[in-house]
């Protein structure tokens, strides 16, 4: 419940959608903690699974590098993220001493099958960007098409502006962004 209250305060709680994301995170975490045995259903979740992910989320590690290294597999992604963060550190320093006029801005697209950790990597990346000084808050603000597109003419612009304002200083993660096309 503390996690949901935190999301409400930040303005990122989306009712059922947020709860679905919490359950997906629990399933993802369970899958990587102990790979499923043949014939065992990974979708079965217990109270211990729910409590473990909520405690982990509330006691978020102070070192996002350790969390990134703790992910099983994803070696190529870890290498790319290391390069991006190194580049970001240099750009932040250049901006601080006045060599570069504008602060660094990164736009990325995460693609892959459901359950492959795209949201988790984006969350860690946001914390890494905060750690090196690119972002002021570093949280992940997750939105979908429903949060950005209005039903009537003139409703879309205020909705998009609201999503952007909530994400200032953080990572704006547009889930299933292809649906906006």
Secondary structure per residue as TSV (DSSP state, phi and psi in degrees):
chain	resnum	aa	ss	phi	psi
A	1	X	-	360.0	-30.9
A	2	X	H	-62.1	-36.9
A	3	X	H	-64.3	-43.1
A	4	X	H	-67.5	-42.1
A	5	X	H	-61.0	-40.6
A	6	X	H	-61.4	-42.7
A	7	X	H	-64.7	-38.5
A	8	X	H	-62.9	-43.1
A	9	X	H	-62.8	-38.0
A	10	X	H	-78.9	-12.9
A	11	X	T	81.4	17.8
A	12	X	-	-107.1	2.2
A	13	X	-	-75.8	130.2
A	14	X	-	-123.7	34.6
A	15	X	T	56.5	-120.5
A	16	X	H	-59.1	-39.1
A	17	X	H	-61.4	-42.1
A	18	X	H	-65.3	-41.1
A	19	X	H	-65.3	-37.6
A	20	X	H	-61.9	-41.3
A	21	X	H	-65.6	-37.7
A	22	X	H	-62.9	-44.9
A	23	X	H	-65.3	-37.8
A	24	X	H	-63.7	-40.5
A	25	X	H	-64.2	-39.0
A	26	X	H	-63.7	-46.9
A	27	X	H	-62.2	-42.3
A	28	X	H	-62.2	-46.7
A	29	X	H	-61.9	-43.1
A	30	X	H	-64.0	-38.7
A	31	X	H	-64.5	-37.8
A	32	X	H	-85.8	-22.3
A	33	X	H	-69.3	-45.5
A	34	X	S	-143.1	106.7
A	35	X	-	-54.7	141.8
A	36	X	-	-65.0	144.4
A	37	X	-	-79.7	152.2
A	38	X	T	-53.8	129.6
A	39	X	T	85.9	-5.1
A	40	X	-	-91.4	138.6
A	41	X	-	-86.2	120.7
A	42	X	T	-75.2	-18.9
A	43	X	T	-75.1	-12.6
A	44	X	-	-77.8	119.7
A	45	X	-	-118.9	144.6
A	46	X	-	-115.2	175.4
A	47	X	H	-61.7	-38.5
A	48	X	H	-61.5	-39.0
A	49	X	H	-62.4	-45.3
A	50	X	H	-63.8	-47.5
A	51	X	H	-63.2	-39.5
A	52	X	H	-62.7	-45.0
A	53	X	H	-70.7	-35.8
A	54	X	H	-68.7	-40.3
A	55	X	H	-66.6	-39.9
A	56	X	H	-64.1	-41.6
A	57	X	H	-66.3	-38.9
A	58	X	H	-73.4	-34.1
A	59	X	T	-101.3	40.7
A	60	X	-	-44.4	131.7
A	61	X	-	-59.7	145.8
A	62	X	S	-75.9	-19.7
A	63	X	-	-112.0	100.2
A	64	X	H	-64.9	-23.9
A	65	X	H	-62.3	-42.9
A	66	X	H	-63.9	-39.8
A	67	X	H	-65.2	-40.7
A	68	X	H	-63.8	-45.6
A	69	X	H	-64.8	-27.0
A	70	X	T	-73.0	-14.3
A	71	X	S	-72.1	133.5
A	72	X	S	-77.5	134.7
A	73	X	S	74.2	-147.9
A	74	X	-	55.7	30.2
A	75	X	H	-59.4	-42.9
A	76	X	H	-64.5	-40.5
A	77	X	H	-65.7	-41.5
A	78	X	H	-60.1	-39.7
A	79	X	H	-65.5	-44.1
A	80	X	H	-64.2	-43.8
A	81	X	H	-62.5	-39.7
A	82	X	H	-60.6	-41.5
A	83	X	H	-65.7	-42.4
A	84	X	H	-62.5	-44.6
A	85	X	H	-66.9	-39.1
A	86	X	H	-61.6	-44.4
A	87	X	H	-61.2	-42.9
A	88	X	H	-63.1	-40.6
A	89	X	H	-60.1	-44.6
A	90	X	H	-63.6	-45.0
A	91	X	H	-65.1	-37.2
A	92	X	H	-63.8	-44.8
A	93	X	H	-61.8	-43.2
A	94	X	H	-60.8	-41.1
A	95	X	H	-65.6	-41.0
A	96	X	H	-64.5	-37.7
A	97	X	H	-93.2	1.9
A	98	X	T	91.4	5.7
A	99	X	S	-73.3	-39.3
A	100	X	S	-107.3	129.0
A	101	X	S	-72.0	-43.4
A	102	X	S	-105.8	148.3
A	103	X	-	-68.1	152.3
A	104	X	-	-64.5	145.4
A	105	X	-	-136.4	128.3
A	106	X	-	-122.1	130.8
A	107	X	-	-117.9	132.3
A	108	X	-	-137.0	156.8
A	109	X	-	-124.1	124.2
A	110	X	-	-105.7	120.9
A	111	X	-	-125.3	154.0
A	112	X	-	155.2	172.3
A	113	X	S	-67.3	156.9
A	114	X	T	-58.8	140.8
A	115	X	T	83.8	11.2
A	116	X	S	-93.5	1.0
A	117	X	S	97.4	18.6
A	118	X	H	-60.8	-47.3
A	119	X	H	-66.3	-41.0
A	120	X	H	-63.2	-42.6
A	121	X	H	-65.5	-40.5
A	122	X	H	-62.9	-39.6
A	123	X	H	-63.9	-45.1
A	124	X	H	-64.9	-41.4
A	125	X	H	-61.1	-40.2
A	126	X	H	-60.7	-42.7
A	127	X	H	-68.3	-35.6
A	128	X	H	-64.7	-42.1
A	129	X	H	-62.4	-37.2
A	130	X	H	-66.8	-41.5
A	131	X	H	-59.1	-37.8
A	132	X	H	-92.9	-4.1
A	133	X	T	98.5	8.2
A	134	X	S	-76.0	-38.7
A	135	X	-	-115.0	150.9
A	136	X	S	-86.2	-32.6
A	137	X	S	-110.4	-45.7
A	138	X	-	79.6	6.0
A	139	X	-	-78.4	171.3
A	140	X	E	-106.5	120.3
A	141	X	E	-105.1	111.8
A	142	X	E	-102.2	127.2
A	143	X	E	-130.5	163.3
A	144	X	-	-126.9	-179.9
A	145	X	H	-56.1	-39.9
A	146	X	H	-61.6	-28.0
A	147	X	H	-81.9	-13.5
A	148	X	H	-116.7	-20.0
A	149	X	-	-115.2	122.3
A	150	X	-	-80.5	163.5
A	151	X	S	-81.6	-25.2
A	152	X	S	-122.4	161.2
A	153	X	T	-60.2	131.5
A	154	X	T	92.7	-9.3
A	155	X	H	-86.5	-23.5
A	156	X	H	-68.3	-45.9
A	157	X	H	-57.4	-49.8
A	158	X	H	-62.4	-33.3
A	159	X	H	-67.7	-42.3
A	160	X	H	-65.6	-43.8
A	161	X	H	-60.2	-40.7
A	162	X	H	-62.8	-43.9
A	163	X	H	-61.2	-43.9
A	164	X	H	-66.1	-43.0
A	165	X	H	-62.7	-39.6
A	166	X	H	-65.0	-28.5
A	167	X	H	-93.9	-0.8
A	168	X	T	-57.2	129.1
A	169	X	T	80.3	6.7
A	170	X	S	-135.0	-169.9
A	171	X	E	-100.8	126.1
A	172	X	E	-94.2	113.6
A	173	X	E	-107.2	111.2
A	174	X	E	-95.7	101.9
A	175	X	T	-72.3	134.6
A	176	X	T	53.8	49.6
A	177	X	G	-59.7	-26.5
A	178	X	G	-58.5	-24.4
A	179	X	G	-69.9	-14.4
A	180	X	G	-77.5	-22.1
A	181	X	-	-71.6	360.0
